[in-house]
Amino acid sequence: MTSGVPHLTTALQGPLLQLEAHLLAHQTEVETWLRQQWLETPAPFYASVDLRNAGFKLAPVDTNLFPAGFNNLNSAFIPLCIQAVQAAVEHICPEAQKVLIVAENHTRNLFYLESLEMLRGIFEQAGIEARIGSIRTDLTEATTIDLPSGKQCLVEPLTRVGDRVGLDNYSPCLVLLNNDLSAGRPAILEGLEQQVTPPLAAGWSTRKKSDHFEHYKAVAEAFAEQIGIDPWLVSPMSRQCGKVNFKEREGSECLSKNVSKLLAAIQEKYDEYGIDKEPFVVVKSDSGTYGMGVMMVKSAAEIESLNRKQRTKMASSKEGLVVENVLVQEGVYTFETMGEGGAVAEPVVYMMDRFVVGGFYRVHTGRGENENLNAPGMHFEPLAFAQSCITPDKQGEPNAEPNRFYAYGVIARLALLAAAREIADIKA
């Protein structure tokens, strides 16, 4: 099923259409600049980027270096994925004939297993043998799980011999992490002689969203200067606040102050562009959240008046980790809607190596234009941009499918570049 371009319900389409038109007019400069960046800093093996399209700005709000959701991609994208996987493997481990995909611990989630099996199949079609391994301590033997699609997924316990990790009678050349390491760096994966990608240090036990968006800010500013636009049009402002304890109400003064300052900065930009909307900010864990520990705020007073239930919800993240460091990020409206009911939607773009390979819309019928859509009740609609992300229709309407999706692809690749620089810093 493909969905085309959701309808932009805002009357404030002008600036975005201008941005899309500007990207189209400067396509050669855009692609030349990005190509030069990849020569200087190689792209991560894969990533997905959540975008928000406010009509007056188009910006990333999250970048995932351990993407799931490959089962939600349009099947038309698979040839792109196969080519991109081949390029990615050639860049980091040219001799690789076998790959081990290290799964998340929550392998009882059938939709996640559908994604793993899709990813494994992409490797197989690319001519690389692939198997799925787990670091779960309660998984002691190979287990085959029946999936809703009719496929089966084989998950096997990891074993380690010396400085190599593998499965029973399977010693891979390349270890691909699809586990974001929220619970920490497992000893079984430390000090391997095999190539491990993304690196262990990119896991959420050490990685911070605030670091990523600092890199993104620099990328956006350089890109904006290159093509002559205001970087705010493609970049969310943010601030970081550490030493927060929601349960004990510690750090709330710091958090309130940062919320107030960011709301004021957003209002200045809204005034500059004549945007008649109420600014809001997103308060979220500075590490991976899976949509957990996220709160939309329109005033500092909301921070000061959190009730016990709200504080408890904000206090813990994935794997039961306590939230201590918080990212305060400019809230970006989503004015894209889908279907007769006008459900709000946001695009999620997938990349392998430096190539856009597809994506989908995250849709939520029960959430509003200024709310988090990564929440129970969401569903996914595959994007229909198998080629248009790299071949826009300059003669068509500014907001036509190829041009909208090209804009998505450009902004997503800026976030990918920020992630590449982030990983380079970690390795250094």
N, C-alpha and C positions, 0 to 999 in steps of 0.2 A: 504494500500500500504506500502510495506517495501522496504528499499533501500540498505541494506547491508552496507558495509564499503566503504566510498568514497575513491577515489584514492589519494594517497599522491604524488603530482607532483614534489616534491623536490628530488634532489639527496642526500640531507642531511638526509636520513632516519636513518642512522646508530645509532646516539645517542638515538633517540626515540626508535628504536627497542631494543637497549641495555637497555633503561629504562623499557620498557614493559617486557623484558626478566628478568630484575632484580626484578620487582614487582612479576612476576610469581614465580621466584625462592624463593622469600621470602614471599609467600602468607600467610603462617602460622604466621610468625612474624607480618605481616601487619594486619591481622585480630585480632590477640591477642592484639596488641597494640591499635587498634581502639576500641575493646570491653572494654578494661580498661579505655579508655578515656570517653566512654559513662557512665560508672559507676561513674566517677568523675563529669562529666558535662552532664546532660541529653540533648538530641538533641532537636532542635526546632520542633514544630508540623509538619511543612512542609517548603520546600525551593526549589528553582531551582538555578542552577549554570551554567553560561556561560563559556565554556572552549575555549581555542585556542590551536591548535595543529600545532606547527611550524616545526615539524620534529626533531628539535634539542632540543625542550622543550615542555612540556604540562602543561598548567597553567590556573587557573581560572582568569577571568577578571571582573566578577561581580557576586554577590550573592543576590538573591531576596528572602526576607522573607515573601512576600505576592504574591506568584506566580499565574499568570494566565496561559493560554495555555494548560489546561488539555484536551481540545478538540483536541489538536494536538498529543496526545500520541497514540501509537499503541494500538488498542483494546485488544491485547493479554496481555497488562499490567494490565488490570482492576482487575483480581484476586489478583495480587500483591498489588495494591492500597487498595483493601478491607481489606486484612490482615494487612497492615501497618496502616490504619486508626484505626482498632480495637486496635492495640498495642499502638498507639499514644494516643487515648482516655483513655485507661486503665492507662497510665502513669500519665496523668494530671488531669483526672476527671473520676475515675472508675465508678461512679454511673450515669454518663450521659446517658440519654435516648433521649434527644432532643438537637439539636445544631442550633444556629442561625449564618448564614454566613453573615457578614457585607460586602456589595458590594462596589466597587469603585463608585465614583460619575458619571463617564462617562458611565452610563448604557444604553446609546443609541448605544453603539458599539456592534453589533450583535455577533461578534466573541468573545468578552469578555463574553457576556451572554451565549454563547455556553460553554465556560469554566466553568462558574458558575453552569450551569445545569448539566454538567458532574460531577463536584465536589459534588453537592447535591445528584446526583444519586449514587455516590460511598458510601456516608454515608448511604443512604437508604439500599443499598445492604449489608452494614456492620451491619444492624440491628439497626440503629440510625436515628430517624426522623430528617429531616433537612429542613429548610426553609431559604429563602434569604431575607434579610432586607436592606433598604437603608437609609442613613442619608441625602439624598437630600431634601432640604427644599421645592422644587417645586413638590415633589411626595407626594400627599395627600391621595391617595387611592391605594389599591392593583391593580397592572397592570400586565396583561398577554401579553407577547411579543412572536409572532411567529418567530421561528428561521429558518435559511437556511437549517438546517438538517431535518426539519420537526417536531422537538420537540417544546415545548413551555416552556417559563421561567416565573415564577410568582415572581415578585418583590414587596415587601410590605414596607410601611413606618414604621420606628422604633418608638416605644412608650416607655415611661419610667414611672414606678410606684415605688416610693420610691427609693430603691437601686437596682432595677432590671430593665433590659431592655428586650423588647420582641416585639411581633407583636400582632395584634388583636387576643385574645383568645389563645395566644401561649407564654408560659414562659419557655425559654430554660435553661438547666443546664450549657451549655457551649456556649461561644460567640467566634466565630472564625473570626478574622479579615482577610478580603481579600481586604482591603482598606489600602494603604500604608501611609495614613495620611499626605501627602505632604502639604496639606493646614492647618495642625495643628491638635491638639487633640480636638475633639468635646466634648462639655460639657456633652452631653447625655451619653457618655461612661465613664465618670470619676467616680471613687469611687464606682464601682459596687460590689455587694456581689458575683456575679457570676464569675466563672473563665473566664478570657479573654486571648486569645492567638492568635498571639504573643502579648506581653505586649504593651501598648500604647507608651511606651518610645522607642520601636523599630521602630516607624514610622519615615518617612523621615523628619519630622519637627524637630527632635532632633538627629536622627542617622546620622553618617558620614561614608562614604566609607573608609576614611583614618583610622578610628578606626578599622574597620573590617579587613583591610589589615595589620594593625599592629598585630592584633591577628593571622591572617593567616601566617604572617612571622614567628611568634613564633612556631606555629603548624608545619609549613614546616621544620623549623630547627630541632625540636625535632624528627619529623618523619624521616628526612634525616639521622640524627645521628643513629636512631634505625636500619635502613636498609643499611646504608653505601653509601649514594649518596650525590652529591652536591645539597643543597637545591635550588639553582638557577634553576635547571632543572624543578622544579615544582612550582616556585614562581616568580611572577613579582615584580621587584623593583618599589618603588614608593616614592614620596615626596608630601608634602602638602603645599599649599600656601593660606593664608587667606587675607582678606581685599582687594579683587580684585573687580574692577568695570570696566567692559569692555567698557561700553558706555562712561565713563569719562576718560578712559585710566589710571586709577589708579591701582597701584599694578603690572604694567607690568614689572618693573625692577625685582621685586621678582620672578615673573613668568619666565622671561627670564633666570635668574640665575639658578633657579631650573631645567629648561629644559636643559640648558647647562651641569649642573652637572650630571643629569641622563643620558643624551646621552653619556657622557664620560664614565660613569660606565658601560653602556651597551656595548660600544665598547671594553672595557677591557675584558668583558666576551666573546664577539665574537672573539677577538684575542686569548684568552685562548683556545677556542674550534675550532679555525680555520674556523669560519663561515664567508663566503664571502657575507654578506648582509649588507644593509645600516640600521643602528639603527633608530628607530623612537619612539616617545612617544605619549601617548594619554592624552590630556588635557580635563578634564570633571568636571562637577559640583560634589562637594563632597557629594551631596545628590542625591536621586533618579532622574533619567533623562528620562526614557522611550525612550532612544536613542537621547534625546534632549541635546543641549549644549555640544556636543562632537566634538573634533577636533584632527586630526592626525598631528603631527609636526615633521619635520626632522632637524630643526635648530632653535636656539633662534631668528634668524632674522625674522622668520615667525611670531613670536609673536609681534615683534616690528612694523611689516608692515601690520597688520590686517586692512582691509578697513572697512568702516562703516557697510556694510551688514554683514560681518563676525563677527564684534563686537556685533551687534544687535542679531545675531543668538546665540552667546555664552552667552549673558547677561541674558536670561530667560530660565526657566526650566518648568517642569510640574506645572499646576495650576497657571501659570504666575508668579511664584516666581522668584525673582532676584537672580542671581548667584553671591555670594560673596566669598565663599570658594571653592577652586579648588584643585582637585587631579591630580597630574602629575604622570602618571603610565607608566612603561615600555610597549612599544608596542610589542605585540606578534603576529608574522605572523600567518596566517592560510594557510597551503599548502594543505589542503584537498579540493578536488573539486568533483563535482557531475554532471553526465549527459554528453551528447555528447559535449555540449558547454563549459564544464569545469567551471561551475559556482562555485565560492568559497563557502565553507560551514564551519560552526562551530557547534560543539555539544552543546546542552543544556540538562543537566541532572536534573531529578526531584527526590526528596526524600520526604518521609513521615516518621516521627520519624527518626530512624537511618538507614532506609532501602532505597536503590535505587529502584525506582518503574518504571523507564522508562525515556524517553527523545525523542528528535527529533534533526534533523539538521536544523539550520537556514541557508537558502540558498539565495544568492543574485546574480542575473545574471549581475547586473550593477555595482558591486563593486569589488575592487581588494583585493589582499592577505594582504595588510596592511591598510585596510579601515574598518570602522564601518559597520557591516552587519545589525544592528538593525535600519533599516531605511525603508521608504516607498519603495515598490518594492520587499521586502523580501517575501519568502514563506517557508513553513515548510515540511520536509520529516520525517515521523516517524522512529525512530530507531528500529532496530530489535533485541534488546537484552533482551528479557523477562527473561531469566535465566542467560545468559552469564556474566552479570555484577557481579555475585557472584560465578559462576562456570566456570572458564576459561578452555580452552583446552590446557593443558601444552604440549601435544604431537603434537599439530598442529603447523602451521607456526606462527612465532612470531607476525605477523601483521594480523592474522586471526581474524574474527569477534569476537569470544568470548574473545580473548586476548586484542584486541583494546578496547572493551567495558569494560572489567574488569579494564583496566588502567583508562578509563574515570571515572568509579565508585569510584576508590580509590581516585583520585584527587578531585572529587566532594565531597566526604565525608570529606576530609581534610578541605574544605571550610565550610562544614556544622559544623564541630567541631569548627572552628574559630567563626562562627555565634553563636554557643552555648555558647562559652566563652564570647562573646560580650554581649549576653542577660544576662548572669549571672552577669556581671559587672554592667549592667544597673539596674538590680534588687537590687544589693548590694548598 
